[in-house]
């Protein structure tokens, strides 16, 4: 028991990989055993994360459950993990969404073993980013997560669809999407990698807490340039890496492709957790490392955020593919996270104005909560798209319509989840978006005003989605015969149940999660 | 007197080669078993040397010295330091897996294994020689069987051309180095070829300035440095699988290692002067090699050019002249050796079954050859520098070294990471995934147990080094420490 409590984070982090190893040695044709092993194995980290949550001291500052082991002494990197309120929230989200996504993947029939192994590897990759307190370890897990996602899209993605490249060369859509995802993210991470190397050479350590202080205290010239110039370049190197992952307009174009082609559970994790990695990078690395640069470029960040919100909403409205519609909604919603971050950056450190500091806190709290909330609702929406796609084998909104009488339970769940995404008061999306907007208003009034106009279109595209699927004249094709649409089944309801419950609970009583987040925010920035 | 383990390592393959030649050429299975036994024995010995090397003390260990021609100051002086210990292990690994992979060779296996083992003897010899003359001696022993192995067992279309090109290139390179070595011998006035003595000779600056490029670039030809690299992809492609593995996995390290030991360690001042040029050429290797690999359509040429690109990183690490960059270079030599051996093994397995390496004609190989696909993917990820695998833990220190010297070079070199990711991922997808061409249906047989053992073995090495870098970097660091003393810095 002492061992368990002493190594909680390492256990959470590596349990999925251990489970993947076990699955490797299971017989590959015994699909049932593999599925259930994967599911149970992914519930264990969730249980451990809940245990961490209950033992987490909300009154203490700093990182908790810290573990540190030697790893690569030659370059002064240690295996250093720990959680604060920010990372704990994200760990909870990740460990919650993984078993749900695995349960959602029970319909996968092709190479189940490889699929589940990749999925569990992906979980370790994502958790590692949230837990790392060493910059190099952060980068290690940041990159590791790419590989399983690449293969999930490439191998289990939708089989239909082609993309025409230059000179009429044709490529299967899922190959195109997965390669675009990989190359985009890797190229985006190059600047990050180089900046990390530079930091390591400068300070002979990758330990985050000590880097925070020493990097900010740096004065004079560096590599023959003034430190402020180097910092500005490094700032943008970090920002681009994370902005691609979030994704922020105009770096978002890989996202709709990847989402459309990914298998349902892949999309759930992609939208639910992977996008949060980018936002988490902003909060964990960009703000603490570059408070001055962030303040200087806050206007630019806010501009990008507003563009993401407005264009994301418009683009989403323009889609005829249900999954693409939901994909663009992620761009729209993640824009609010960046808006909150930009507002906080604008206020900066050590601002004496009490009212502004309060607004900054509200905005940041809202941004983190929005990350969690979007994780829940986006995973839910992608799953619901998957449910209808598995039955009809089309995602084209024009081929659906009027399905509510055929599938009343599904319709109810879809409307509920959509409303959370739309920001209906009483559900979780409202709380976080309101907090971001409330916090950002006194700081970045014009941008916030435009962003709120964007909210209008959020309502529009979500209602469009609901209308095209559930209402209007019924498409008789789905009403009878072999194509008759079947109702959502028990397994699928179980997948949705925890998401629905949390959406409602956070909407009604958000204080329990905010008090964990708040302390981290106060310490962080 | 301790057990003379290094001489046993050097002469085990040689003795095995003679033994194999004594077996009747019809008894192929006995030949293979003998070869495997000898390779396993060499592997165990090299593991023994690696793990008993005391990295806390550092320096040269397991020293042995036998007079050979005292009149000229030549002796058989053997020893390993932190730089060569991993390379001895690498040779053991590649020899062992190379024999496993070559199980299916049916055309004169007796001669094949005999030549392969003579080659291995030469390679071991170069890594552990502390005598300049003996180093050349073993170097030539390593290069010569290569010619026969490629010309006889190679790919029919280009084997004569490639074998000739390779041998001439390497021969010219080694002659140039030899001239440099002889000048060193005369100038030092010590009348010895002993490198430990020559290290202390402190050649005058003007001398080092002139003669360093002779020695360094002569050997660097075998390391594949631009613009002397183009024998290497041709050689890789024409060679039979096990020879490609040896060639890219170990022989190219031989060039880099000899360039380090004879060039940088004996003429450190010259090295400092010429370092910017080496860095520039290595940068061309890295970036240009990656682009050329990208446009290849022959599966084996892709890997061949990727070796050119990755060996550039080794040279780059040397040229930083910093402890961290040198450590990275040492790790990269090992990591690249294992990775590329795996690549060529995998390519060979596909080629043996499909009888083509033309990428557009391949596809869907994951179904009949799942393990090959997984191994190739892991190798590919190592090649991309994916964290958690050995490539990352080798490349990262190299980049940190470059940052200390010339940041702009690090930024340019980093481009190659994305290019590498692109060509590796495209190759993986086109060869192993997608639809399988109809003519292959039912013609792609499974791989044998030996092949599986070899692939899994190589994968485990790459993964465990990536997860636990402390399995190797303390060794290399111990070697680099000695190196930095010679360089007079740090």
Contacts between the chains, C-beta under 8 A, distances in Angstrom:
chain1	res1	chain2	res2	distance
A	70	B	470	7.3
A	71	B	469	7.2
A	71	B	470	7.6
A	72	B	393	6.6
A	72	B	469	4.5
A	72	B	470	7.2
A	72	B	473	7.0
A	73	B	470	7.0
A	73	B	473	7.6
A	74	B	324	7.2
A	74	B	327	5.7
A	74	B	397	6.3
A	74	B	469	7.2
A	74	B	473	4.3
A	74	B	474	7.8
A	74	B	477	5.8
A	75	B	324	6.7
A	75	B	396	6.5
A	75	B	397	5.5
A	75	B	400	6.2
A	136	B	396	7.7
A	139	B	387	6.4
A	140	B	387	3.6
A	140	B	388	5.8
A	140	B	392	7.4
A	141	B	387	7.6
A	142	B	387	8.0
A	143	B	386	6.0
A	143	B	387	4.9
A	144	B	386	7.1
A	144	B	387	6.0
A	144	B	388	5.4
A	147	B	381	6.3
A	147	B	386	6.6
A	150	B	425	7.4
A	154	B	429	6.9
A	154	B	433	7.1
A	155	B	433	7.0
A	172	B	434	7.8
A	175	B	429	6.2
A	179	B	422	7.6
A	179	B	425	6.2
A	179	B	426	7.5
A	179	B	429	7.8
A	182	B	421	6.6
A	182	B	425	6.3
A	183	B	418	6.4
A	183	B	421	6.5
A	183	B	422	5.9
A	186	B	384	7.9
A	186	B	417	7.0
A	186	B	418	5.5
A	186	B	421	5.2
A	187	B	418	4.8
A	190	B	414	5.2
A	190	B	415	7.5
A	190	B	417	6.5
A	190	B	418	6.4
A	193	B	399	8.0
A	193	B	414	6.6
A	193	B	417	7.6
A	194	B	399	7.8
A	194	B	410	6.3
A	194	B	411	5.9
A	194	B	414	5.6
A	197	B	396	7.2
A	197	B	399	5.0
A	197	B	400	5.3
A	197	B	403	5.3
A	197	B	410	6.7
A	198	B	403	5.6
A	198	B	407	7.1
A	200	B	400	5.8
A	201	B	400	5.2
A	201	B	403	4.4
A	201	B	404	5.5
A	223	B	407	5.3
